[in-house]
Amino acid sequence: MHQLFIKDEQERKSDRLLLDQIKNRILSEIPGAGIASDQNYRVADLAIDFCEDVTPLSDAEIRRIVEIFEEFGATAKISSIHVNGWFGSYNKLSTTRICLQDLFAIDIEQDNEQIAYIGDSPNDEPMFSFFTNSVGVANVSDFKLAAPPRWITGKRSAPGFEEFAQLLLASIHTLY
């Protein structure tokens, strides 16, 4: 496994202490909020579950979770199932740019049209606005995005991702 961090170990430890404070505040203030089931595998962010494994929270409760992150100076983005918060100005696009360059020698500016990106929520918006071949699964239509994906699947959630994967595989099959 390759790991690349935007921040050094001490900065990550300091951020984690603050994220733990945020977690405790959110859980005490927002009844029904939970910690994402994959949180143990997250190094640089905190994911608050608002509908995946918990009873869905209201829009007002979700906005309050974002406000709490921001009160601590964290960046907070709403996905389709979590509010993700972290410290720093990086996002999916800036870290994807670094990852693809460092691990695969891919320049996303130059190779943009050779890359397809698929997402499902507002935290994917930087990717949707950058990549020519951006795809959203159908539930992305639930959100008002300044930069929506270029294409939207007919199916929601995992079936929408599967629908796109099947289209990709079919197109590769016809090429060969």
Order of alpha helices (4+ residues) and beta strands (2+ residues): alpha-beta-beta-alpha-beta-beta-alpha-beta-alpha-beta-beta-alpha
